[in-house]
Amino acid sequence: MGWSDNLRHWDKNKVYRYVILLGLSLSGDGWTYEASVIASIIQMPAWIIHLGYDPAIGIPDNRNQWIGPVYSLGQLVGGLIAAFFLDNLGRKPTMLIGALLMELSTALLVYSGSFNLVIAARVIEGVSIGFLLLGYQIYAVEIAAKEDRGFVSSFSLMTGNFFGLLAAGLVYGVSYSTSNAGWRAALGVTFVPATLLLCVLPWVPESPRYLFEKGKEEECRRVLGRLHGGTEYNGEMVLSEAAETEYEAMRAAISWDQAHGQDKWAALWNSKAARYRSFVAISSQSLWAWNGGSIFTYYYTIIYRAAGISDPHLQFGISGIQNASWCVGGIVGGYLLDIWGRRTNYLIGLGQAAVMLVIQGAITIGIFDKGIENKAAGAGFVTVYLIQWFLWVTFFSPVVNMLPAEIYSAGLRARGYAISNVFSMGVGFATQYSALPMYRHMHGWVWIFFAGCMTAATLMVYFTYPETKGMTLEEVEVVFGTGAGQRVKAALGRASPVDPRTPLHFQPNDVVEDEADKSMENGSPRQKVTESVV
């Protein structure tokens, strides 16, 4: 796709898709709010006093270590439960449950009656994000056009950045206050997107791929017609050429998967193509935990003090500036996904993190760890950190949430994403829980350690990840060499324009053909109806 292609060719179907996804993106991405609001609130003196601790000492490490990581455990469990709801109730009900859980967790956090209640609220918050993250990303990739799927999948990151900035502004303002009203207002911001999402959901259609899986073919065609073009003719939806092509490819892929048991849990690993696809999904979801962000996210006041920046108002102000940069980065990065591609964005995000972490480590080891006070070095350290995270949000964040939803087939999309989420949150919990003791013991060398992790991740992506930009979800099946991918080519009656090779040169599986499969090559009755009308 060219630089300006996505800014042109606006028809009513594209406008309809964008309105739907912008409304649903109020679910947010979870991480942005986590990094901008929760990370600041738990370090505010007023909140610490409210929980019964001395702000000069802070919350004891053995308790403080749980506030951040326990959220990951909640999302781990929530993702697994969400997979069941996504497959059995649909994409819309899953997001509805997630929004209700978000309302509950926000209410408990605003109250923050005790440390144990805060922990419970954080777990519920994590569960809600498991529902909302999987629900939105899966829905977004299933209704988006192949030309802008990366951009619209990033809408949740963009709205998350916006509400995070709003809350960060409140946090900065209330950092001058010793009352509880300020931090409660900042936490209460989450009520706004969750409530708006509950208002939007009744007007949103169900995913066409979910409808087809459940045998609701007529409803599937009607939804496709509204999303990608079509007209009613004698009581039947006649799809546009693009929509009909998508329908036939969808029908071929889903029917083949169901006929050959490729929509079961075992299909995540029972073939070479399945294992490769799961490797990409699981590894991509685990990379974020090794960028050193856990230390900065929950303990940035400690890091800033080590860099000679001790004024808490300045610390919160820097955090607000960072949130503002993320708003820009999320939009730019999401747009670039459909121009530069998923793999390129990954490589830039990971590669720059490795370089920036080496610089941070060198400054810390050479100056801060020796007890030298150097304001210029402190300013340089923070500047490098801000640049690193701006580039991370621009290039890494937009693709990481979308990729598992994009590369799995319709019948495995929820289950594959859920398993990837388990690994993501499991690794995240481990790195978040160990972040503070690692920093206490390793000092500046902790940044060098994470730089090594980012270097290894960059090499892994370069040598093993395929590119999927500009492809339909069914063409992605061809990339991973699945039997469904071969049925898609047969159903369309032409060779796929997609090169099935990947960096590992995986080739398509041997295809099991039967008479039902072969009949797809001759076109379906739906195609003949379309041709006669046109």
ABEGO torsion letter per residue (X at the ends): XBAAAAABGBBAAAAAAAAAAAAAAAAEAGAAAAAAAAAAAAABAAAAAAAGBBAAAEBBAAAAAAAAAAAAAAAAAAAAAAAAAAAAAEAAAAAAAAAAAAAAAAAAAAAGABAAAAAAAAAAAAAAAAAAAAAAAAAAAAABBAAAAAAAAAAAAAAAAAAAAAAAAAAAAAAABABAAAAAAAAAAAAAAAAAAAAAAAABBBBAAAAAAAGBAAAAAAAAAAAAEEBBBGGBBBBBAAAAAAAAAAAAAAAAAAAAGAABAAAAAABAAAAAAAAAAAAAAAAAAAAGAAAAAAAAAAAAAAAGBABAAAAAAAAAAAAAAAAAAAAAAAAAAAAAEAAAAAAAAAAAAAAAAAAAAAAAAAAAAAGBBBAAAAAAAAAAAAAAAAAAAAAAAAAAAAAAAAABBAAAAAAAAAAAAAAAAAAAAAAAAAAAAAAAAAEAAAAAAAAAAAAAAAAAAAAABBBABGBBAAAAAAAAGBAAAAAAAAAAGBBBABBABBAAGBBBBBBBBBAAAAAAAAEBAAAAAAAAAX
